[in-house]
Amino acid sequence: MDNFGYREMGWPSPLQTPTQTPTRSRLISSFSSRTREPEEFPLNPPPYKHVGNIDLLERAHDKGTKEYLFVGPSPPAEDSPNMYQSFDFLAPDPEAKITEDMVRRSLCERALTLGATRFFDDVECGLITGDNIEEHICSAPEAVVNLTFLWSAFLARDELLPAILEAGADIHYVEASGLTALHLSSFSGASRSVVFLLSRGADIDFAPKYFAPLHCAAFGNALEVAEILISNGASLHAVVQRAGCEDNLVHCAVRTDAVECMELFIERGVDPAYTTSGGLNSLHLAAELGSIRCLSYLLKETKISINGLTKQRDKECTALHLAAARGYTECIELLLSEGAKANTVNYKGFTALHLAARCSSTECVEALLRDGNANPNAEDFDKRTPLHAAICNSERACDIIDLLVTWGAQVNKKDEYGYSPLHIAALDGLSNCVETLIFLGADVTSKSKRGHTALSVIARKTPKSLAILRHNLDSGISLTRSFEGNEEIQIEFDFGELNLSILINDPVLEDPPLIFELSSQAIFILFLMFVTIILMNLLVGIAVHDIQGLRKTAGLSKLVRQTKLILFVEMGLFSALLPRCLRKYVYRTALVSPEAGKVILSVKPLNPRENRLPTDIMMAAYELAQLNKMKSARSAKEVLQKTRFSKRYENDRQNDHNFNIEIRSMQEKIDQTTFNLKKIDQEMRHLNILLLEQQTLLQRLVKNSDRSHAYGQYYPDSPVFFSNSDIVK
């Protein structure tokens, strides 16, 4: 593989993965932003000025240390929509045009992948020339050859193109963004390269992705190349094949402010009033992108309506709206000088002044107010003015608020939901805007439709701004001497539009007539008298009713107690201990129970007017009477005898119960004794078995001793074996 040039040029082998090394970009994008120092104002500012440093005011008002207390959570945002979401102007599509950075980045990334970065640097620096290009490119891979062909066309190195093309490069090779060598040569303005490529058979209207070569010439503002392409038959009505961005040649020229190419295209018959699917013609696009040269040419040389609306569904706006939304002051001044109407509203009711205030462009706001006579109190569909739109977290927000109020904007104007600009600034926690609005006369007591005052929101969101309100209130108090010769001193309060009348007793108002005072006093006295009389009668009536109820209840209780006493006495007299003659006399003279066997049950309904009893009570009484019918013939003596014998029966029954308890305890003892005996029997049997085993063992021992004696072998000292004499003994 060495003879193919991979070692010399540093290109990786096709079988190897190239090692990517970080490279430093040649192009460095720089962005500049304007910074503005906060302005300092004295303690007593002139009208319509604000204090930029709140600490200055606090030191002047109070030398001590200020402490702020936590006063609770933030107030609710109610049901009002977010105003910032209404400004839905999208940024321009960055891929709708070709730029040098985009092309260079795409080619360099591809070269880095192939390992041809050093070779590309040599081509750009001029180290690779038409004389030595063949020896460097002859052994290169096909991908490197094709990419070098595009790189040379982009750099306008037309002397390298023939050699690279002879080395095998494809004239219609397309890189990732859809560009061929003819596209890149047209973009770079390389007229000789374009002529060479066309002579070698390059397609003049070839659009592999979005753009044709003539579009690229418009993006690069290559007037000579555009004329060459048109003279060779390039289509003037080619449209960019991109969804949502179907630009014609005039639109492409406007995107890069290529006024020369745009003039050529219009002269050759391209329609400048052509409208894309996004609803923009060339005039709208120039205003939106800030292409001041193209905008000036279109206003002077074409017949496009300056107040024409875009045709993007329901989102209609004018060129002035588009320029104001981006903050292009020069475009706004040019449009106003050509007759654009500053008070025209878009699809949401915004004027150009709303949009300029929202993007915090002081120059645009001033131009609209000065040159266009814009209405500073114009309302959108939510009744919000440009002063509402100017409330944002921007360094220029306070300047725009001051400018709008100076030109007549109403500082206390409320929107559809009752919000004033001060409400919105406080809800968003923008203390600078809150302080500016208070100095410009904003009413802190104004209420929204939900009843929330701006002061309550400020106390929770930006409590530090209360120092300015206190300063304004203190400055509004002044002392004046009377000119009538007396020594009285009057205190005057000048609080602007603050609704503080409930805190001030105005001495100028006349006193009410005397008859009103007398009538009010008389009505008050009559009210007290009537109330006293009514309350007393009510209390007396309640007391009398309670006393009557207690009296009736006490009488009934007395009768009940007397009846019970007589009953108990007579029942006691019905005992068998009394003499028979006295018992008969008691029977005859008894008041309650003339006969002990009879009982009278009196049942009365709760309603005295009701003569009928409920059915269930009647049935229960009937059943009870049936049960007592069989016992009704008995005499009092029998009843008493039964009562006396019943007592004896109860005593006997109690004795039997005690006897049964004793029997149960004796039975338990017997059962326990039986269990113990069974246990002793089991133990005796176990001992008997052990004795039998011992006996068997002794018998065996005796037999063994006899055998040993017969042989004359025994051990006299052994505790187990005995001699025959010992056994006989």
C-alpha positions in Angstrom: 0.0 0.0 0.0 3.0 2.3 0.2 3.1 3.0 -3.5 -0.4 4.4 -3.4 0.7 7.5 -1.5 -0.9 6.8 1.9 2.4 7.1 3.7 3.4 10.3 1.8 0.1 12.2 2.1 -0.9 10.9 5.5 -4.1 9.4 4.2 -5.4 6.4 6.1 -5.7 3.0 4.5 -9.2 2.0 3.5 -8.9 -0.9 5.9 -8.0 1.3 8.8 -10.2 3.7 10.8 -8.7 7.2 10.6 -7.7 8.8 13.9 -9.5 12.1 14.4 -7.4 14.9 15.8 -8.9 18.1 17.0 -8.3 21.0 14.7 -8.7 24.7 15.3 -11.4 26.4 13.2 -10.2 29.2 10.9 -13.3 31.2 11.4 -14.1 32.8 14.7 -17.6 34.2 15.1 -17.7 37.4 17.1 -20.7 38.8 18.7 -21.0 42.3 20.1 -23.5 43.4 22.6 -24.2 46.9 23.8 -24.0 47.4 27.5 -25.5 50.4 29.2 -24.6 51.7 32.6 -27.5 52.5 34.9 -28.2 56.2 35.2 -28.0 58.0 38.5 -30.6 60.7 39.4 -30.8 63.1 42.3 -33.2 62.6 45.2 -35.7 65.2 43.8 -36.0 64.2 40.2 -37.8 66.3 37.6 -41.1 65.0 36.2 -41.0 61.6 34.3 -37.6 60.6 35.5 -36.7 57.5 37.6 -34.0 56.7 40.1 -31.7 54.1 38.9 -30.1 53.3 42.2 -32.5 52.4 45.0 -29.8 52.3 47.6 -29.3 56.1 47.1 -32.9 56.7 47.9 -32.9 54.5 51.0 -29.8 56.2 52.5 -31.5 59.6 52.0 -34.7 58.5 53.6 -33.5 56.4 56.5 -30.0 56.4 57.9 -30.6 53.2 59.8 -30.5 49.7 58.7 -33.6 48.6 56.8 -35.2 45.2 57.4 -37.8 43.6 55.2 -40.1 41.0 56.7 -41.4 37.9 54.9 -45.1 38.6 54.3 -46.2 35.4 52.9 -46.3 33.6 49.5 -46.6 35.3 46.2 -50.1 36.4 45.1 -51.9 34.3 42.6 -51.5 35.1 38.9 -55.3 34.8 38.5 -56.6 33.7 35.2 -54.9 36.1 32.8 -52.8 34.7 30.0 -49.1 35.2 29.7 -48.5 38.2 27.5 -45.0 37.1 26.4 -46.4 34.0 24.7 -48.3 36.2 22.3 -45.1 37.4 20.6 -44.5 34.2 18.7 -42.3 35.5 15.9 -39.9 32.8 15.0 -36.3 33.3 14.1 -35.3 33.1 10.4 -34.4 29.6 9.2 -30.6 29.4 9.1 -30.7 26.6 6.5 -32.7 28.6 4.0 -29.5 30.0 2.5 -25.9 29.0 1.8 -23.1 30.7 3.7 -19.4 30.4 3.5 -19.1 29.1 7.0 -21.6 26.4 6.4 -19.8 25.2 3.2 -16.3 25.3 4.8 -17.5 23.5 7.9 -19.1 20.7 5.8 -16.1 20.1 3.6 -13.6 20.3 6.4 -15.5 17.8 8.6 -15.6 15.4 5.6 -11.8 15.9 5.0 -11.2 15.2 8.7 -13.0 11.9 8.4 -11.0 10.9 5.4 -7.7 12.1 6.9 -7.1 14.7 4.2 -6.9 17.8 6.4 -3.3 18.5 5.8 -3.8 18.1 2.1 -6.7 20.6 2.1 -4.6 23.1 4.0 -1.9 22.8 1.3 -4.5 23.4 -1.4 -5.8 26.4 0.3 -2.3 27.9 1.0 -1.2 27.4 -2.6 1.4 24.7 -2.0 -0.5 22.4 -4.3 -0.3 23.9 -7.8 -1.4 22.8 -11.3 2.1 21.4 -11.9 2.4 19.1 -8.9 -1.3 18.2 -8.3 -1.1 15.0 -10.4 1.7 13.4 -8.3 -0.3 14.1 -5.1 -3.7 13.1 -6.4 -2.9 10.1 -8.6 -2.7 7.6 -5.7 -5.5 9.1 -3.6 -8.8 7.3 -2.9 -11.8 8.1 -5.0 -13.5 9.9 -2.1 -10.5 12.1 -1.6 -10.3 12.9 -5.3 -14.0 13.9 -5.4 -13.8 16.0 -2.2 -10.6 17.7 -3.5 -12.6 18.6 -6.7 -15.3 20.3 -4.6 -12.7 22.0 -2.4 -10.9 23.5 -5.4 -14.1 24.7 -6.9 -15.1 26.4 -3.6 -11.6 28.1 -3.4 -11.9 29.2 -7.0 -8.7 27.2 -7.9 -9.8 26.8 -11.5 -6.2 25.7 -12.6 -6.6 22.5 -10.5 -9.9 21.4 -11.8 -8.7 19.8 -15.1 -6.1 17.7 -13.5 -8.4 16.5 -10.7 -11.1 15.7 -13.2 -8.6 13.7 -15.3 -7.7 11.8 -12.1 -11.1 10.4 -12.0 -13.3 13.0 -10.2 -17.0 12.9 -10.8 -18.2 16.2 -12.2 -21.7 15.7 -10.6 -20.4 14.5 -7.2 -22.6 15.8 -4.4 -21.5 16.6 -0.8 -23.8 16.2 2.2 -25.5 19.6 1.9 -26.5 18.8 -1.7 -23.9 20.9 -3.6 -21.8 20.0 -6.6 -18.6 21.7 -8.0 -20.8 23.9 -10.2 -22.8 25.1 -7.2 -19.7 25.9 -5.2 -18.0 27.7 -8.1 -21.2 29.8 -8.7 -21.3 30.6 -5.0 -17.7 31.7 -4.9 -18.0 33.8 -8.1 -15.4 31.8 -10.0 -16.6 32.6 -13.5 -13.7 30.7 -15.2 -14.5 27.6 -13.2 -18.1 27.8 -14.1 -17.3 28.1 -17.8 -14.9 25.1 -17.6 -17.5 22.9 -15.8 -20.2 23.9 -18.3 -17.9 23.0 -21.1 -17.3 19.5 -19.5 -21.0 18.8 -19.4 -22.1 20.0 -16.0 -25.9 20.2 -15.6 -26.8 23.9 -15.3 -30.1 23.3 -13.5 -29.0 20.3 -11.4 -30.6 20.6 -7.9 -29.8 17.4 -6.0 -31.3 18.6 -2.7 -32.6 22.2 -2.4 -30.7 24.7 -4.6 -29.7 25.1 -8.2 -26.4 26.7 -9.3 -28.3 30.0 -10.0 -29.5 30.1 -6.4 -26.0 29.7 -5.2 -24.9 32.6 -7.4 -27.6 34.7 -5.8 -26.4 33.7 -2.3 -22.9 34.7 -3.2 -23.9 37.9 -5.0 -21.9 36.7 -8.0 -23.4 38.9 -10.7 -21.0 37.8 -13.5 -21.6 34.1 -12.8 -25.4 34.8 -12.7 -25.1 36.4 -16.2 -23.1 33.4 -17.5 -25.6 30.9 -16.2 -28.6 32.8 -17.6 -26.9 33.2 -21.0 -26.3 29.4 -21.0 -29.9 28.7 -20.4 -30.3 28.5 -16.7 -34.0 28.6 -15.6 -35.1 31.9 -14.1 -38.1 30.4 -12.5 -36.4 27.7 -10.4 -37.8 27.5 -6.9 -35.9 26.2 -3.8 -37.2 22.7 -3.1 -37.5 23.1 0.6 -40.7 22.7 2.7 -41.9 26.0 4.0 -39.2 27.9 2.1 -40.0 27.8 -1.6 -38.0 30.9 -2.5 -37.5 32.1 -6.0 -34.3 33.9 -7.2 -35.4 37.3 -5.8 -36.0 35.8 -2.3 -32.5 34.2 -2.4 -30.9 37.5 -3.3 -32.8 39.2 -0.5 -31.6 36.7 2.1 -28.0 37.9 1.5 -28.9 41.5 0.6 -27.5 40.9 -2.9 -29.2 43.9 -4.5 -27.1 43.6 -7.8 -28.3 40.0 -8.4 -31.8 40.9 -7.4 -31.9 43.8 -9.9 -30.6 41.4 -12.6 -33.3 38.8 -11.9 -36.1 41.4 -11.8 -34.9 42.8 -15.1 -34.9 39.3 -16.6 -38.5 38.8 -15.6 -38.5 37.2 -12.2 -41.6 38.2 -10.2 -40.7 40.1 -7.0 -44.3 39.8 -5.7 -44.1 36.0 -5.7 -45.3 34.7 -2.3 -43.9 31.6 -0.6 -46.0 29.0 1.3 -45.0 31.0 4.4 -46.9 33.9 3.1 -43.9 36.2 2.5 -43.1 38.2 -0.6 -39.7 39.7 -1.3 -40.7 43.0 0.5 -41.8 41.1 3.7 -38.6 39.0 3.6 -36.4 42.1 3.3 -38.1 43.8 6.2 -37.9 40.6 8.4 -34.2 40.1 7.6 -33.2 43.7 7.8 -31.9 43.8 4.2 -31.9 47.5 3.9 -30.5 47.8 0.3 -33.0 45.3 -1.1 -35.8 46.9 0.8 -35.0 50.3 -0.6 -34.8 49.0 -4.2 -38.1 47.1 -3.8 -39.9 50.2 -2.4 -38.6 52.4 -5.2 -38.5 50.2 -8.3 -41.4 47.8 -7.8 -45.1 48.1 -7.3 -45.4 45.9 -4.2 -47.9 47.4 -1.6 -46.0 48.7 1.4 -49.0 48.0 3.7 -49.7 44.6 2.2 -50.4 41.7 4.6 -48.7 38.4 4.7 -50.7 35.4 3.7 -49.7 32.8 6.2 -53.0 31.2 7.2 -54.6 33.5 9.8 -51.3 35.2 10.8 -51.4 38.5 8.9 -49.0 41.3 9.5 -47.2 44.0 7.4 -43.6 44.6 6.6 -43.5 47.2 9.4 -44.6 44.6 11.9 -41.8 42.3 10.8 -39.2 45.0 11.0 -40.4 46.2 14.4 -40.4 42.7 15.8 -36.7 42.3 14.9 -35.7 45.8 16.0 -34.4 47.0 12.6 -34.5 50.8 13.0 -33.3 51.7 9.5 -35.9 49.5 7.9 -38.6 51.1 10.0 -37.5 54.6 9.1 -37.4 53.7 5.4 -40.9 52.1 5.5 -42.3 55.1 7.4 -40.8 57.5 4.9 -42.4 55.6 2.0 -45.9 55.8 3.6 -46.2 52.7 5.9 -49.0 53.0 8.5 -47.7 52.8 12.0 -51.1 52.1 13.6 -52.1 49.0 11.5 -52.7 46.0 13.7 -51.7 42.4 13.0 -53.7 39.2 13.6 -53.4 39.6 17.4 -54.2 43.3 17.5 -50.5 44.4 17.9 -49.3 47.5 16.3 -45.7 48.0 15.3 -45.2 50.0 18.5 -46.2 47.0 20.6 -43.6 44.8 18.9 -40.9 47.4 19.1 -41.5 47.9 22.8 -41.5 44.2 23.4 -38.1 43.7 21.7 -36.7 46.6 23.8 -35.5 48.7 20.9 -35.5 52.3 22.0 -34.6 53.6 18.5 -37.5 51.8 16.9 -40.0 53.0 19.5 -38.7 56.6 19.1 -38.9 56.3 15.3 -42.5 55.0 15.3 -43.6 57.8 17.7 -41.7 60.6 16.0 -42.0 59.6 12.3 -45.1 57.5 12.2 -47.3 59.2 14.8 -47.9 55.9 16.4 -50.6 55.8 19.1 -48.9 55.1 22.5 -52.3 54.0 23.9 -53.3 51.6 21.1 -54.9 48.5 22.5 -54.6 44.9 21.3 -57.3 42.3 21.5 -56.7 42.0 25.3 -56.8 45.8 25.7 -53.0 46.0 26.4 -51.0 49.0 25.3 -47.4 49.3 24.3 -46.6 50.2 27.9 -47.8 46.7 28.9 -45.5 45.2 26.2 -42.5 47.2 27.4 -42.5 45.5 30.8 -39.6 42.9 30.5 -36.3 42.0 32.0 -34.2 44.2 29.8 -31.7 47.0 30.4 -33.6 49.3 28.1 -37.1 48.6 29.6 -37.1 51.6 31.9 -36.0 53.9 29.1 -38.8 52.7 26.8 -41.3 53.1 29.6 -40.1 56.7 30.2 -40.2 57.4 26.5 -43.8 56.1 26.1 -45.1 58.0 29.1 -43.3 61.1 27.7 -45.2 60.7 24.4 -48.6 60.4 26.3 -49.0 56.8 27.3 -51.4 56.3 30.1 -49.5 54.8 33.0 -52.6 53.4 34.7 -54.3 51.8 31.7 -55.8 48.4 32.5 -56.1 45.4 30.2 -59.0 43.0 29.8 -58.2 41.4 33.2 -57.8 44.6 35.2 -54.0 44.5 35.1 -52.1 47.8 34.8 -48.5 47.9 33.7 -47.5 48.1 37.4 -49.3 44.8 38.1 -47.4 43.1 35.4 -44.0 44.5 36.5 -44.7 43.5 40.1 -45.9 40.0 39.2 -42.7 39.4 37.2 -40.5 40.7 40.0 -39.0 43.5 37.9 -38.1 46.0 40.6 -36.6 48.5 38.1 -39.8 48.7 36.1 -41.8 49.0 39.3 -39.8 51.9 40.6 -39.9 53.6 37.2 -43.7 53.3 37.0 -44.2 54.6 40.5 -42.1 57.7 39.8 -44.1 58.2 36.6 -47.3 58.3 38.6 -48.6 54.7 38.6 -51.4 54.1 41.0 -50.4 51.5 43.5 -54.0 51.2 44.8 -55.5 50.1 41.4 -57.2 46.8 41.6 -57.6 44.0 39.1 -60.9 42.2 38.5 -60.1 39.8 41.2 -59.5 42.6 43.7 -55.7 42.4 44.0 -54.1 45.8 44.3 -50.7 46.5 42.8 -49.5 47.5 46.3 -50.2 44.0 47.7 -48.3 42.4 44.8 -45.3 44.8 45.3 -45.2 44.0 49.0 -44.7 40.3 48.2 -42.7 40.3 45.1 -40.5 43.5 45.3 -40.7 44.8 48.8 -37.5 46.9 48.2 -39.5 49.1 45.9 -41.7 50.3 48.8 -39.0 52.8 49.7 -39.7 54.8 46.5 -43.5 54.8 47.3 -42.7 56.1 50.8 -40.4 58.7 49.4 -43.2 59.9 47.0 -45.7 60.0 49.8 -43.4 62.0 52.0 -42.6 64.4 49.2 -46.4 65.0 48.6 -46.9 66.5 52.1 -46.4 70.3 52.4 -47.2 73.1 54.9 -49.0 76.3 54.0 -49.9 79.3 56.1 -53.4 80.8 55.9 -53.7 84.4 54.4 -56.6 85.4 56.6 -54.4 86.7 59.3 -54.8 83.8 61.8 -52.0 81.6 62.9 -53.4 78.4 61.5 -51.2 76.2 59.4 -52.7 73.9 56.8 -51.2 70.6 55.7 -51.7 69.8 52.0 -51.4 66.2 50.6 -50.5 65.8 46.9 -50.4 62.1 46.2 -51.3 62.2 42.5 -53.9 59.6 41.5 -53.7 57.5 44.6 -57.1 56.6 45.9 -56.4 57.4 49.6 -59.6 59.3 50.4 -60.6 56.8 53.0 -57.6 57.9 55.1 -58.2 61.7 54.8 -61.1 63.7 56.4 -61.6 66.5 53.9 -62.7 69.7 55.9 -64.1 71.3 52.7 -67.1 69.0 52.7 -70.3 70.5 54.3 -71.8 69.0 57.4 -75.0 67.0 56.9 -78.3 68.8 57.8 -79.5 68.9 61.4 -82.7 67.0 60.7 -80.6 64.0 59.6 -78.7 64.0 62.8 -82.0 64.3 64.9 -83.7 61.6 63.0 -80.8 59.2 63.3 -80.7 59.8 67.1 -84.5 59.2 67.4 -84.3 56.0 65.3 -81.5 54.8 67.5 -83.4 55.4 70.7 -86.6 53.8 69.4 -84.6 50.8 68.3 -83.1 50.4 71.8 -86.6 50.7 73.4 -88.3 48.2 71.0 -85.5 45.7 71.3 -85.6 45.9 75.2 -89.4 45.5 75.3 -89.4 42.6 72.9 -86.6 40.8 74.7 -88.3 41.2 78.1 -91.6 39.9 76.8 -89.9 37.0 75.2 -88.0 36.1 78.4 -91.2 36.5 80.6 -93.2 34.2 78.3 -90.5 31.6 78.4 -90.3 31.8 82.2 -94.1 31.5 82.6 -94.3 28.5 80.3 -91.5 26.8 82.2 -93.2 27.5 85.6 -96.5 26.0 84.4 -94.8 23.0 83.1 -92.9 22.5 86.4 -96.1 22.9 88.4 -98.0 20.3 86.3 -95.1 17.9 86.5 -94.8 18.4 90.3 -98.6 17.5 90.7 -98.2 14.4 88.7 -95.1 13.3 90.6 -97.0 13.8 93.9 -99.9 11.5 92.8 -97.5 8.9 91.7 -95.6 8.8 94.9 -98.9 8.7 97.0 -100.1 5.8 94.9 -96.9 3.9 95.3 -97.0 4.5 99.1 -100.5 3.1 99.4 -99.6 0.1 97.3 -96.6 -0.8 99.3 -98.5 -0.4 102.6 -101.4 -2.5 101.5 -99.1 -5.2 100.0 -97.3 -5.4 103.3 -100.6 -5.8 105.1 -101.5 -8.8 102.9 -99.0 -11.1 104.7 -100.0 -14.2 106.5 -98.8 -12.9 109.9 -101.9 -10.7 110.4 -104.9 -12.1 112.2 -107.6 -13.5 109.9 -110.3 -11.0 111.1 -108.0 -8.0 110.5 -107.0 -9.5 107.1 -110.6 -9.7 106.0 -111.2 -6.1 107.0 -108.2 -4.9 105.0 -109.5 -6.7 102.0 -112.7 -4.9 102.2 -111.3 -1.5 102.8 -108.3 -1.7 100.3 -108.1 1.3 97.9 -105.7 0.1 95.3 -105.7 -3.7 95.3 -109.1 -4.9 96.6 -108.0 -8.3 95.5 -104.4 -9.4 95.2 -104.9 -11.6 92.2 -106.1 -8.7 90.0 -103.9 -6.1 88.4 -105.3 -3.2 86.3 -103.1 -2.0 83.4 -104.0 1.5 82.2 -102.5 2.5 78.7 -103.1 6.0 77.3 -101.9 7.4 74.0 -99.7 10.4 73.8 -102.3 12.4 71.9 -105.2 13.0 74.3 -107.5 13.4 71.2 -106.7 9.9 70.0 -109.2 7.2 71.4 -107.7 4.2 69.6 -104.6 2.3 70.6 -102.0 0.9 68.2 -102.7 -2.6 67.0 -99.5 -4.1 68.4 -100.3 -2.9 71.9 -103.9 -4.3 71.6 -102.5 -7.7 70.6 -99.9 -7.8 73.3 -102.6 -6.9 76.0 -104.9 -9.5 74.6 -102.2 -12.2 74.9 -101.4 -11.2 78.4 -105.1 -11.4 79.4 -105.3 -14.9 77.9 -102.3 -16.0 80.0 -103.7 -14.5 83.2 -107.3 -15.9 82.6 -106.4 -19.3 84.0 -105.0 -17.8 87.2 -107.8 -15.3 87.9 -109.8 -17.7 90.2 -107.1 -17.9 92.9 -107.6 -16.2 96.2 -105.2 -13.8 97.9 -104.4 -16.5 100.4 -103.2 -18.9 97.7 -101.1 -16.1 96.3 -99.6 -15.4 99.7 -99.0 -19.1 100.3 -97.3 -19.4 97.0 -95.2 -16.4 97.8 -94.1 -17.9 101.1 -93.4 -21.4 99.7 -91.6 -19.9 96.8 -89.1 -18.3 99.2 -88.6 -21.7 100.8 -88.2 -23.3 97.4 -85.6 -20.7 96.5 -83.7 -21.5 99.7 -83.8 -25.3 99.0 -82.7 -24.6 95.5 -79.7 -22.7 96.8 -78.8 -25.5 99.2 -79.0 -28.0 96.4 -76.7 -25.9 94.3 -74.1 -25.8 97.2 -74.4 -29.6 97.6 -73.8 -30.1 93.9 -70.7 -28.0 94.1 -69.4 -30.2 97.0 -70.1 -33.3 95.1 -68.2 -32.0 92.1 -65.2 -31.2 94.2 -65.2 -34.7 95.8 -65.4 -36.2 92.3 -62.4 -34.2 91.2 -60.4 -35.5 94.3 -61.4 -39.1 93.5 -60.2 -38.7 89.9 -56.9 -37.3 91.0 -56.4 -40.1 93.5 -57.2 -42.7 90.7 -54.6 -41.1 88.4 -52.0 -41.2 91.1 -52.7 -44.9 91.8 -52.4 -45.7 88.1 -49.0 -44.0 88.0 -47.8 -45.9 91.1 -48.9 -49.2 89.5 -46.9 -48.4 86.4 -43.8 -47.7 88.4 -44.2 -51.0 90.4 -44.4 -52.9 87.2 -41.2 -51.3 85.9 -39.5 -52.2 89.2 -40.6 -55.8 88.9 -39.2 -56.0 85.4 -35.9 -54.7 86.6 -35.8 -57.2 89.5 -36.4 -60.1 87.1 -33.5 -58.9 84.9 -31.2 -58.8 88.0 -32.3 -62.2 89.0 -31.5 -63.6 85.5 -28.1 -61.9 85.6 -27.3 -63.5 89.0 -28.2 -66.9 87.8 -25.8 -66.6 84.9 -23.1 -65.4 87.3 -23.7 -68.5 89.5 -23.4 -70.8 86.5 -20.1 -69.3 85.5 -18.7 -69.5 89.0 -19.5 -73.3 89.1 -17.7 -73.9 85.9 -14.6 -72.0 87.1 -14.6 -74.0 90.3 -14.8 -77.3 88.5 -11.6 -76.4 86.5 -9.9 -75.0 89.7 -9.8 -71.5 88.5 -11.4 -68.8 90.5 -10.4 -65.7 92.1 -10.9 -65.4 95.8 -10.3 -61.7 95.8 -13.0 -61.1 93.2 -16.2 -59.5 94.5 -18.3 -61.4 92.1 -17.2 -65.0 92.2 -17.6 -67.0 95.4 -16.2 -70.3 96.5 -18.4 -73.5 97.1 -17.9 -73.3 100.8 -19.1 -69.8 100.9 -22.1 -70.7 98.9 -22.9 -73.7 101.2 -22.6 -71.6 104.2 
